[in-house]
């Protein structure tokens, strides 16, 4: 489940950058990178999956609204 959330988060950020959106993907990428750093150093467990899934949902909804 972790890798699905990670892939959705990264794909959403890349798609948003391709659509020439800059502010939201940078902030989503920064928060996600912080969560990943904490996951691999401290070990957040299921919280990292939940945060990455929420970030992925936010960026995918923003991309959907931007493309509409």
mmCIF file of the N, C-alpha and C atoms, coordinates in Angstrom:
data_MODEL
# 
_entry.id   MODEL 
# 
loop_
_atom_site.group_PDB 
_atom_site.id 
_atom_site.type_symbol 
_atom_site.label_atom_id 
_atom_site.label_alt_id 
_atom_site.label_comp_id 
_atom_site.label_asym_id 
_atom_site.label_entity_id 
_atom_site.label_seq_id 
_atom_site.pdbx_PDB_ins_code 
_atom_site.Cartn_x 
_atom_site.Cartn_y 
_atom_site.Cartn_z 
_atom_site.occupancy 
_atom_site.B_iso_or_equiv 
_atom_site.pdbx_formal_charge 
_atom_site.auth_seq_id 
_atom_site.auth_comp_id 
_atom_site.auth_asym_id 
_atom_site.auth_atom_id 
_atom_site.pdbx_PDB_model_num 
ATOM 1   N N  . UNK A 1 1  ? 0.819   -1.178 0.000   1.00 0.00 ? 1  UNK A N  1 
ATOM 2   C CA . UNK A 1 1  ? 0.000   0.000  0.000   1.00 0.00 ? 1  UNK A CA 1 
ATOM 3   C C  . UNK A 1 1  ? 0.874   1.257  0.000   1.00 0.00 ? 1  UNK A C  1 
ATOM 4   N N  . UNK A 1 2  ? 2.017   1.162  0.662   1.00 0.00 ? 2  UNK A N  1 
ATOM 5   C CA . UNK A 1 2  ? 2.925   2.306  0.717   1.00 0.00 ? 2  UNK A CA 1 
ATOM 6   C C  . UNK A 1 2  ? 3.380   2.709  -0.676  1.00 0.00 ? 2  UNK A C  1 
ATOM 7   N N  . UNK A 1 3  ? 3.723   1.730  -1.497  1.00 0.00 ? 3  UNK A N  1 
ATOM 8   C CA . UNK A 1 3  ? 4.237   2.040  -2.830  1.00 0.00 ? 3  UNK A CA 1 
ATOM 9   C C  . UNK A 1 3  ? 3.147   2.562  -3.762  1.00 0.00 ? 3  UNK A C  1 
ATOM 10  N N  . UNK A 1 4  ? 1.906   2.154  -3.553  1.00 0.00 ? 4  UNK A N  1 
ATOM 11  C CA . UNK A 1 4  ? 0.799   2.698  -4.343  1.00 0.00 ? 4  UNK A CA 1 
ATOM 12  C C  . UNK A 1 4  ? 0.603   4.171  -4.005  1.00 0.00 ? 4  UNK A C  1 
ATOM 13  N N  . UNK A 1 5  ? 0.612   4.501  -2.711  1.00 0.00 ? 5  UNK A N  1 
ATOM 14  C CA . UNK A 1 5  ? 0.469   5.899  -2.290  1.00 0.00 ? 5  UNK A CA 1 
ATOM 15  C C  . UNK A 1 5  ? 1.651   6.729  -2.766  1.00 0.00 ? 5  UNK A C  1 
ATOM 16  N N  . UNK A 1 6  ? 2.848   6.163  -2.687  1.00 0.00 ? 6  UNK A N  1 
ATOM 17  C CA . UNK A 1 6  ? 4.046   6.863  -3.149  1.00 0.00 ? 6  UNK A CA 1 
ATOM 18  C C  . UNK A 1 6  ? 3.982   7.133  -4.645  1.00 0.00 ? 6  UNK A C  1 
ATOM 19  N N  . UNK A 1 7  ? 3.576   6.142  -5.424  1.00 0.00 ? 7  UNK A N  1 
ATOM 20  C CA . UNK A 1 7  ? 3.466   6.314  -6.875  1.00 0.00 ? 7  UNK A CA 1 
ATOM 21  C C  . UNK A 1 7  ? 2.407   7.321  -7.268  1.00 0.00 ? 7  UNK A C  1 
ATOM 22  N N  . UNK A 1 8  ? 1.263   7.290  -6.593  1.00 0.00 ? 8  UNK A N  1 
ATOM 23  C CA . UNK A 1 8  ? 0.194   8.252  -6.897  1.00 0.00 ? 8  UNK A CA 1 
ATOM 24  C C  . UNK A 1 8  ? 0.623   9.664  -6.543  1.00 0.00 ? 8  UNK A C  1 
ATOM 25  N N  . UNK A 1 9  ? 1.325   9.822  -5.440  1.00 0.00 ? 9  UNK A N  1 
ATOM 26  C CA . UNK A 1 9  ? 1.818   11.135 -5.021  1.00 0.00 ? 9  UNK A CA 1 
ATOM 27  C C  . UNK A 1 9  ? 2.824   11.684 -6.035  1.00 0.00 ? 9  UNK A C  1 
ATOM 28  N N  . UNK A 1 10 ? 3.805   10.875 -6.405  1.00 0.00 ? 10 UNK A N  1 
ATOM 29  C CA . UNK A 1 10 ? 4.815   11.334 -7.364  1.00 0.00 ? 10 UNK A CA 1 
ATOM 30  C C  . UNK A 1 10 ? 4.221   11.586 -8.745  1.00 0.00 ? 10 UNK A C  1 
ATOM 31  N N  . UNK A 1 11 ? 3.342   10.724 -9.196  1.00 0.00 ? 11 UNK A N  1 
ATOM 32  C CA . UNK A 1 11 ? 2.714   10.923 -10.508 1.00 0.00 ? 11 UNK A CA 1 
ATOM 33  C C  . UNK A 1 11 ? 1.876   12.194 -10.522 1.00 0.00 ? 11 UNK A C  1 
ATOM 34  N N  . UNK A 1 12 ? 1.170   12.466 -9.447  1.00 0.00 ? 12 UNK A N  1 
ATOM 35  C CA . UNK A 1 12 ? 0.374   13.689 -9.369  1.00 0.00 ? 12 UNK A CA 1 
ATOM 36  C C  . UNK A 1 12 ? 1.230   14.937 -9.417  1.00 0.00 ? 12 UNK A C  1 
ATOM 37  N N  . UNK A 1 13 ? 2.363   14.907 -8.734  1.00 0.00 ? 13 UNK A N  1 
ATOM 38  C CA . UNK A 1 13 ? 3.273   16.059 -8.755  1.00 0.00 ? 13 UNK A CA 1 
ATOM 39  C C  . UNK A 1 13 ? 3.845   16.260 -10.154 1.00 0.00 ? 13 UNK A C  1 
ATOM 40  N N  . UNK A 1 14 ? 4.252   15.190 -10.814 1.00 0.00 ? 14 UNK A N  1 
ATOM 41  C CA . UNK A 1 14 ? 4.820   15.296 -12.161 1.00 0.00 ? 14 UNK A CA 1 
ATOM 42  C C  . UNK A 1 14 ? 3.782   15.811 -13.149 1.00 0.00 ? 14 UNK A C  1 
ATOM 43  N N  . UNK A 1 15 ? 2.567   15.292 -13.085 1.00 0.00 ? 15 UNK A N  1 
ATOM 44  C CA . UNK A 1 15 ? 1.505   15.750 -13.991 1.00 0.00 ? 15 UNK A CA 1 
ATOM 45  C C  . UNK A 1 15 ? 1.209   17.228 -13.757 1.00 0.00 ? 15 UNK A C  1 
ATOM 46  N N  . UNK A 1 16 ? 1.212   17.655 -12.516 1.00 0.00 ? 16 UNK A N  1 
ATOM 47  C CA . UNK A 1 16 ? 0.953   19.056 -12.207 1.00 0.00 ? 16 UNK A CA 1 
ATOM 48  C C  . UNK A 1 16 ? 2.072   19.944 -12.737 1.00 0.00 ? 16 UNK A C  1 
ATOM 49  N N  . UNK A 1 17 ? 3.319   19.489 -12.642 1.00 0.00 ? 17 UNK A N  1 
ATOM 50  C CA . UNK A 1 17 ? 4.437   20.259 -13.208 1.00 0.00 ? 17 UNK A CA 1 
ATOM 51  C C  . UNK A 1 17 ? 4.335   20.327 -14.727 1.00 0.00 ? 17 UNK A C  1 
ATOM 52  N N  . UNK A 1 18 ? 3.930   19.249 -15.353 1.00 0.00 ? 18 UNK A N  1 
ATOM 53  C CA . UNK A 1 18 ? 3.775   19.240 -16.811 1.00 0.00 ? 18 UNK A CA 1 
ATOM 54  C C  . UNK A 1 18 ? 2.696   20.225 -17.240 1.00 0.00 ? 18 UNK A C  1 
ATOM 55  N N  . UNK A 1 19 ? 1.655   20.387 -16.414 1.00 0.00 ? 19 UNK A N  1 
ATOM 56  C CA . UNK A 1 19 ? 0.578   21.333 -16.716 1.00 0.00 ? 19 UNK A CA 1 
ATOM 57  C C  . UNK A 1 19 ? 0.947   22.772 -16.361 1.00 0.00 ? 19 UNK A C  1 
ATOM 58  N N  . UNK A 1 20 ? 2.205   23.027 -16.043 1.00 0.00 ? 20 UNK A N  1 
ATOM 59  C CA . UNK A 1 20 ? 2.736   24.363 -15.740 1.00 0.00 ? 20 UNK A CA 1 
ATOM 60  C C  . UNK A 1 20 ? 2.133   24.957 -14.475 1.00 0.00 ? 20 UNK A C  1 
ATOM 61  N N  . UNK A 1 21 ? 1.783   24.120 -13.535 1.00 0.00 ? 21 UNK A N  1 
ATOM 62  C CA . UNK A 1 21 ? 1.363   24.577 -12.218 1.00 0.00 ? 21 UNK A CA 1 
ATOM 63  C C  . UNK A 1 21 ? 2.585   24.461 -11.318 1.00 0.00 ? 21 UNK A C  1 
ATOM 64  N N  . UNK A 1 22 ? 2.909   25.499 -10.569 1.00 0.00 ? 22 UNK A N  1 
ATOM 65  C CA . UNK A 1 22 ? 4.148   25.477 -9.806  1.00 0.00 ? 22 UNK A CA 1 
ATOM 66  C C  . UNK A 1 22 ? 3.969   25.499 -8.292  1.00 0.00 ? 22 UNK A C  1 
ATOM 67  N N  . UNK A 1 23 ? 3.074   26.330 -7.760  1.00 0.00 ? 23 UNK A N  1 
ATOM 68  C CA . UNK A 1 23 ? 3.012   26.520 -6.308  1.00 0.00 ? 23 UNK A CA 1 
ATOM 69  C C  . UNK A 1 23 ? 2.514   25.283 -5.570  1.00 0.00 ? 23 UNK A C  1 
ATOM 70  N N  . UNK A 1 24 ? 1.404   24.726 -6.010  1.00 0.00 ? 24 UNK A N  1 
ATOM 71  C CA . UNK A 1 24 ? 0.849   23.566 -5.308  1.00 0.00 ? 24 UNK A CA 1 
ATOM 72  C C  . UNK A 1 24 ? 1.764   22.347 -5.384  1.00 0.00 ? 24 UNK A C  1 
ATOM 73  N N  . UNK A 1 25 ? 2.318   21.995 -6.560  1.00 0.00 ? 25 UNK A N  1 
ATOM 74  C CA . UNK A 1 25 ? 3.175   20.801 -6.572  1.00 0.00 ? 25 UNK A CA 1 
ATOM 75  C C  . UNK A 1 25 ? 4.439   20.951 -5.738  1.00 0.00 ? 25 UNK A C  1 
ATOM 76  N N  . UNK A 1 26 ? 4.973   22.159 -5.649  1.00 0.00 ? 26 UNK A N  1 
ATOM 77  C CA . UNK A 1 26 ? 6.175   22.350 -4.835  1.00 0.00 ? 26 UNK A CA 1 
ATOM 78  C C  . UNK A 1 26 ? 5.847   22.129 -3.361  1.00 0.00 ? 26 UNK A C  1 
ATOM 79  N N  . UNK A 1 27 ? 4.712   22.657 -2.904  1.00 0.00 ? 27 UNK A N  1 
ATOM 80  C CA . UNK A 1 27 ? 4.348   22.468 -1.499  1.00 0.00 ? 27 UNK A CA 1 
ATOM 81  C C  . UNK A 1 27 ? 3.983   21.012 -1.207  1.00 0.00 ? 27 UNK A C  1 
ATOM 82  N N  . UNK A 1 28 ? 3.249   20.374 -2.123  1.00 0.00 ? 28 UNK A N  1 
ATOM 83  C CA . UNK A 1 28 ? 2.896   18.960 -1.947  1.00 0.00 ? 28 UNK A CA 1 
ATOM 84  C C  . UNK A 1 28 ? 4.158   18.097 -1.963  1.00 0.00 ? 28 UNK A C  1 
ATOM 85  N N  . UNK A 1 29 ? 5.086   18.410 -2.856  1.00 0.00 ? 29 UNK A N  1 
ATOM 86  C CA . UNK A 1 29 ? 6.342   17.661 -2.935  1.00 0.00 ? 29 UNK A CA 1 
ATOM 87  C C  . UNK A 1 29 ? 7.170   17.855 -1.665  1.00 0.00 ? 29 UNK A C  1 
ATOM 88  N N  . UNK A 1 30 ? 7.196   19.080 -1.140  1.00 0.00 ? 30 UNK A N  1 
ATOM 89  C CA . UNK A 1 30 ? 7.973   19.349 0.070   1.00 0.00 ? 30 UNK A CA 1 
ATOM 90  C C  . UNK A 1 30 ? 7.407   18.596 1.276   1.00 0.00 ? 30 UNK A C  1 
ATOM 91  N N  . UNK A 1 31 ? 6.101   18.639 1.446   1.00 0.00 ? 31 UNK A N  1 
ATOM 92  C CA . UNK A 1 31 ? 5.481   17.932 2.575   1.00 0.00 ? 31 UNK A CA 1 
ATOM 93  C C  . UNK A 1 31 ? 5.671   16.424 2.426   1.00 0.00 ? 31 UNK A C  1 
ATOM 94  N N  . UNK A 1 32 ? 5.482   15.914 1.218   1.00 0.00 ? 32 UNK A N  1 
ATOM 95  C CA . UNK A 1 32 ? 5.672   14.486 0.980   1.00 0.00 ? 32 UNK A CA 1 
ATOM 96  C C  . UNK A 1 32 ? 7.105   14.040 1.200   1.00 0.00 ? 32 UNK A C  1 
ATOM 97  N N  . UNK A 1 33 ? 8.054   14.866 0.788   1.00 0.00 ? 33 UNK A N  1 
ATOM 98  C CA . UNK A 1 33 ? 9.465   14.534 1.001   1.00 0.00 ? 33 UNK A CA 1 
ATOM 99  C C  . UNK A 1 33 ? 9.804   14.509 2.485   1.00 0.00 ? 33 UNK A C  1 
ATOM 100 N N  . UNK A 1 34 ? 9.228   15.435 3.232   1.00 0.00 ? 34 UNK A N  1 
ATOM 101 C CA . UNK A 1 34 ? 9.433   15.444 4.681   1.00 0.00 ? 34 UNK A CA 1 
ATOM 102 C C  . UNK A 1 34 ? 8.862   14.175 5.317   1.00 0.00 ? 34 UNK A C  1 
ATOM 103 N N  . UNK A 1 35 ? 7.686   13.773 4.878   1.00 0.00 ? 35 UNK A N  1 
ATOM 104 C CA . UNK A 1 35 ? 7.068   12.545 5.398   1.00 0.00 ? 35 UNK A CA 1 
ATOM 105 C C  . UNK A 1 35 ? 7.930   11.334 5.049   1.00 0.00 ? 35 UNK A C  1 
ATOM 106 N N  . UNK A 1 36 ? 8.445   11.289 3.817   1.00 0.00 ? 36 UNK A N  1 
ATOM 107 C CA . UNK A 1 36 ? 9.307   10.163 3.431   1.00 0.00 ? 36 UNK A CA 1 
ATOM 108 C C  . UNK A 1 36 ? 10.595  10.138 4.243   1.00 0.00 ? 36 UNK A C  1 
ATOM 109 N N  . UNK A 1 37 ? 11.181  11.313 4.476   1.00 0.00 ? 37 UNK A N  1 
ATOM 110 C CA . UNK A 1 37 ? 12.397  11.371 5.283   1.00 0.00 ? 37 UNK A CA 1 
ATOM 111 C C  . UNK A 1 37 ? 12.124  10.874 6.702   1.00 0.00 ? 37 UNK A C  1 
ATOM 112 N N  . UNK A 1 38 ? 11.005  11.287 7.265   1.00 0.00 ? 38 UNK A N  1 
ATOM 113 C CA . UNK A 1 38 ? 10.651  10.807 8.603   1.00 0.00 ? 38 UNK A CA 1 
ATOM 114 C C  . UNK A 1 38 ? 10.356  9.309  8.608   1.00 0.00 ? 38 UNK A C  1 
ATOM 115 N N  . UNK A 1 39 ? 9.740   8.822  7.554   1.00 0.00 ? 39 UNK A N  1 
ATOM 116 C CA . UNK A 1 39 ? 9.429   7.391  7.468   1.00 0.00 ? 39 UNK A CA 1 
ATOM 117 C C  . UNK A 1 39 ? 10.701  6.550  7.483   1.00 0.00 ? 39 UNK A C  1 
ATOM 118 N N  . UNK A 1 40 ? 11.702  6.976  6.725   1.00 0.00 ? 40 UNK A N  1 
ATOM 119 C CA . UNK A 1 40 ? 12.906  6.157  6.606   1.00 0.00 ? 40 UNK A CA 1 
ATOM 120 C C  . UNK A 1 40 ? 13.919  6.412  7.722   1.00 0.00 ? 40 UNK A C  1 
ATOM 121 N N  . UNK A 1 41 ? 13.740  7.472  8.519   1.00 0.00 ? 41 UNK A N  1 
ATOM 122 C CA . UNK A 1 41 ? 14.654  7.698  9.637   1.00 0.00 ? 41 UNK A CA 1 
ATOM 123 C C  . UNK A 1 41 ? 14.020  7.315  10.972  1.00 0.00 ? 41 UNK A C  1 
ATOM 124 N N  . UNK A 1 42 ? 12.811  7.787  11.223  1.00 0.00 ? 42 UNK A N  1 
ATOM 125 C CA . UNK A 1 42 ? 12.149  7.543  12.500  1.00 0.00 ? 42 UNK A CA 1 
ATOM 126 C C  . UNK A 1 42 ? 11.217  6.345  12.413  1.00 0.00 ? 42 UNK A C  1 
ATOM 127 N N  . UNK A 1 43 ? 10.490  6.243  11.312  1.00 0.00 ? 43 UNK A N  1 
ATOM 128 C CA . UNK A 1 43 ? 9.533   5.162  11.130  1.00 0.00 ? 43 UNK A CA 1 
ATOM 129 C C  . UNK A 1 43 ? 8.142   5.556  11.604  1.00 0.00 ? 43 UNK A C  1 
ATOM 130 N N  . UNK A 1 44 ? 7.364   6.121  10.723  1.00 0.00 ? 44 UNK A N  1 
ATOM 131 C CA . UNK A 1 44 ? 6.019   6.574  11.072  1.00 0.00 ? 44 UNK A CA 1 
ATOM 132 C C  . UNK A 1 44 ? 4.973   5.475  10.920  1.00 0.00 ? 44 UNK A C  1 
ATOM 133 N N  . UNK A 1 45 ? 5.313   4.422  10.235  1.00 0.00 ? 45 UNK A N  1 
ATOM 134 C CA . UNK A 1 45 ? 4.371   3.324  10.054  1.00 0.00 ? 45 UNK A CA 1 
ATOM 135 C C  . UNK A 1 45 ? 3.235   3.686  9.122   1.00 0.00 ? 45 UNK A C  1 
ATOM 136 N N  . UNK A 1 46 ? 2.024   3.367  9.545   1.00 0.00 ? 46 UNK A N  1 
ATOM 137 C CA . UNK A 1 46 ? 0.854   3.585  8.689   1.00 0.00 ? 46 UNK A CA 1 
ATOM 138 C C  . UNK A 1 46 ? 0.550   5.064  8.484   1.00 0.00 ? 46 UNK A C  1 
ATOM 139 N N  . UNK A 1 47 ? 1.052   5.932  9.354   1.00 0.00 ? 47 UNK A N  1 
ATOM 140 C CA . UNK A 1 47 ? 0.798   7.368  9.202   1.00 0.00 ? 47 UNK A CA 1 
ATOM 141 C C  . UNK A 1 47 ? 1.408   7.915  7.912   1.00 0.00 ? 47 UNK A C  1 
ATOM 142 N N  . UNK A 1 48 ? 2.549   7.393  7.519   1.00 0.00 ? 48 UNK A N  1 
ATOM 143 C CA . UNK A 1 48 ? 3.165   7.862  6.274   1.00 0.00 ? 48 UNK A CA 1 
ATOM 144 C C  . UNK A 1 48 ? 2.310   7.480  5.071   1.00 0.00 ? 48 UNK A C  1 
ATOM 145 N N  . UNK A 1 49 ? 1.716   6.303  5.098   1.00 0.00 ? 49 UNK A N  1 
ATOM 146 C CA . UNK A 1 49 ? 0.829   5.889  4.007   1.00 0.00 ? 49 UNK A CA 1 
ATOM 147 C C  . UNK A 1 49 ? -0.392  6.793  3.956   1.00 0.00 ? 49 UNK A C  1 
ATOM 148 N N  . UNK A 1 50 ? -0.957  7.099  5.110   1.00 0.00 ? 50 UNK A N  1 
ATOM 149 C CA . UNK A 1 50 ? -2.144  7.951  5.164   1.00 0.00 ? 50 UNK A CA 1 
ATOM 150 C C  . UNK A 1 50 ? -1.836  9.358  4.662   1.00 0.00 ? 50 UNK A C  1 
ATOM 151 N N  . UNK A 1 51 ? -0.724  9.928  5.078   1.00 0.00 ? 51 UNK A N  1 
ATOM 152 C CA . UNK A 1 51 ? -0.367  11.289 4.653   1.00 0.00 ? 51 UNK A CA 1 
ATOM 153 C C  . UNK A 1 51 ? -0.079  11.319 3.162   1.00 0.00 ? 51 UNK A C  1 
ATOM 154 N N  . UNK A 1 52 ? 0.661   10.346 2.647   1.00 0.00 ? 52 UNK A N  1 
ATOM 155 C CA . UNK A 1 52 ? 0.946   10.314 1.211   1.00 0.00 ? 52 UNK A CA 1 
ATOM 156 C C  . UNK A 1 52 ? -0.326  10.116 0.400   1.00 0.00 ? 52 UNK A C  1 
ATOM 157 N N  . UNK A 1 53 ? -1.249  9.311  0.893   1.00 0.00 ? 53 UNK A N  1 
ATOM 158 C CA . UNK A 1 53 ? -2.520  9.113  0.188   1.00 0.00 ? 53 UNK A CA 1 
ATOM 159 C C  . UNK A 1 53 ? -3.348  10.397 0.173   1.00 0.00 ? 53 UNK A C  1 
ATOM 160 N N  . UNK A 1 54 ? -3.356  11.126 1.267   1.00 0.00 ? 54 UNK A N  1 
ATOM 161 C CA . UNK A 1 54 ? -4.078  12.403 1.312   1.00 0.00 ? 54 UNK A CA 1 
ATOM 162 C C  . UNK A 1 54 ? -3.439  13.411 0.373   1.00 0.00 ? 54 UNK A C  1 
ATOM 163 N N  . UNK A 1 55 ? -2.109  13.484 0.369   1.00 0.00 ? 55 UNK A N  1 
ATOM 164 C CA . UNK A 1 55 ? -1.416  14.395 -0.547  1.00 0.00 ? 55 UNK A CA 1 
ATOM 165 C C  . UNK A 1 55 ? -1.680  14.015 -2.003  1.00 0.00 ? 55 UNK A C  1 
ATOM 166 N N  . UNK A 1 56 ? -1.696  12.724 -2.282  1.00 0.00 ? 56 UNK A N  1 
ATOM 167 C CA . UNK A 1 56 ? -1.985  12.270 -3.647  1.00 0.00 ? 56 UNK A CA 1 
ATOM 168 C C  . UNK A 1 56 ? -3.399  12.648 -4.055  1.00 0.00 ? 56 UNK A C  1 
ATOM 169 N N  . UNK A 1 57 ? -4.345  12.502 -3.137  1.00 0.00 ? 57 UNK A N  1 
ATOM 170 C CA . UNK A 1 57 ? -5.731  12.880 -3.447  1.00 0.00 ? 57 UNK A CA 1 
ATOM 171 C C  . UNK A 1 57 ? -5.849  14.373 -3.705  1.00 0.00 ? 57 UNK A C  1 
ATOM 172 N N  . UNK A 1 58 ? -5.172  15.177 -2.916  1.00 0.00 ? 58 UNK A N  1 
ATOM 173 C CA . UNK A 1 58 ? -5.218  16.636 -3.108  1.00 0.00 ? 58 UNK A CA 1 
ATOM 174 C C  . UNK A 1 58 ? -4.661  17.018 -4.466  1.00 0.00 ? 58 UNK A C  1 
ATOM 175 N N  . UNK A 1 59 ? -3.512  16.474 -4.828  1.00 0.00 ? 59 UNK A N  1 
ATOM 176 C CA . UNK A 1 59 ? -2.883  16.870 -6.092  1.00 0.00 ? 59 UNK A CA 1 
ATOM 177 C C  . UNK A 1 59 ? -3.670  16.338 -7.279  1.00 0.00 ? 59 UNK A C  1 
ATOM 178 N N  . UNK A 1 60 ? -4.250  15.129 -7.164  1.00 0.00 ? 60 UNK A N  1 
ATOM 179 C CA . UNK A 1 60 ? -5.038  14.594 -8.278  1.00 0.00 ? 60 UNK A CA 1 
ATOM 180 C C  . UNK A 1 60 ? -6.326  15.380 -8.470  1.00 0.00 ? 60 UNK A C  1 
ATOM 181 N N  . UNK A 1 61 ? -6.978  15.799 -7.390  1.00 0.00 ? 61 UNK A N  1 
ATOM 182 C CA . UNK A 1 61 ? -8.185  16.624 -7.515  1.00 0.00 ? 61 UNK A CA 1 
ATOM 183 C C  . UNK A 1 61 ? -7.836  17.972 -8.130  1.00 0.00 ? 61 UNK A C  1 
ATOM 184 N N  . UNK A 1 62 ? -6.723  18.558 -7.707  1.00 0.00 ? 62 UNK A N  1 
ATOM 185 C CA . UNK A 1 62 ? -6.295  19.838 -8.287  1.00 0.00 ? 62 UNK A CA 1 
ATOM 186 C C  . UNK A 1 62 ? -5.989  19.687 -9.773  1.00 0.00 ? 62 UNK A C  1 
ATOM 187 N N  . UNK A 1 63 ? -5.367  18.579 -10.159 1.00 0.00 ? 63 UNK A N  1 
ATOM 188 C CA . UNK A 1 63 ? -5.085  18.345 -11.579 1.00 0.00 ? 63 UNK A CA 1 
ATOM 189 C C  . UNK A 1 63 ? -6.374  18.173 -12.370 1.00 0.00 ? 63 UNK A C  1 
ATOM 190 N N  . UNK A 1 64 ? -7.341  17.463 -11.798 1.00 0.00 ? 64 UNK A N  1 
ATOM 191 C CA . UNK A 1 64 ? -8.624  17.258 -12.475 1.00 0.00 ? 64 UNK A CA 1 
ATOM 192 C C  . UNK A 1 64 ? -9.331  18.593 -12.688 1.00 0.00 ? 64 UNK A C  1 
ATOM 193 N N  . UNK A 1 65 ? -9.329  19.457 -11.683 1.00 0.00 ? 65 UNK A N  1 
ATOM 194 C CA . UNK A 1 65 ? -9.969  20.764 -11.807 1.00 0.00 ? 65 UNK A CA 1 
ATOM 195 C C  . UNK A 1 65 ? -9.228  21.659 -12.793 1.00 0.00 ? 65 UNK A C  1 
ATOM 196 N N  . UNK A 1 66 ? -7.901  21.522 -12.840 1.00 0.00 ? 66 UNK A N  1 
ATOM 197 C CA . UNK A 1 66 ? -7.100  22.329 -13.759 1.00 0.00 ? 66 UNK A CA 1 
ATOM 198 C C  . UNK A 1 66 ? -7.337  21.914 -15.205 1.00 0.00 ? 66 UNK A C  1 
ATOM 199 N N  . UNK A 1 67 ? -7.568  20.624 -15.442 1.00 0.00 ? 67 UNK A N  1 
ATOM 200 C CA . UNK A 1 67 ? -7.779  20.138 -16.806 1.00 0.00 ? 67 UNK A CA 1 
ATOM 201 C C  . UNK A 1 67 ? -9.201  20.370 -17.298 1.00 0.00 ? 67 UNK A C  1 
ATOM 202 N N  . UNK A 1 68 ? -10.130 20.622 -16.393 1.00 0.00 ? 68 UNK A N  1 
ATOM 203 C CA . UNK A 1 68 ? -11.537 20.804 -16.788 1.00 0.00 ? 68 UNK A CA 1 
ATOM 204 C C  . UNK A 1 68 ? -11.792 22.183 -17.376 1.00 0.00 ? 68 UNK A C  1 
# 
